[in-house]
Amino acid sequence: MVDPLGISMSSDFAATWLPAVFVPLIGLVTPAVFIVLIGRYITATD
């Protein structure tokens, strides 16, 4: 089976790009979601 990028998914390749994907995901997206949820909770009317 040929990978769409032409690169086979070896463990070395995955170890190279996974930190570059997950560090921004955890460091930027997670706090943004948390801030949005807290903002919605604070501004919610009963």
Phi, psi and omega in degrees: 000135183260130177289143181302329179274355181080012181239127178286146183277085176270166180294327178294319179294317179295320179293338180280315187262342181296318176298325180292338178270315188280333179296310175295327180297314181283321187280336184244314186286317182298312176297326179296316178295318179298315180296319179296316181294318177295319178298321178292325179292318181293319185271002180292137177261139180274000000 
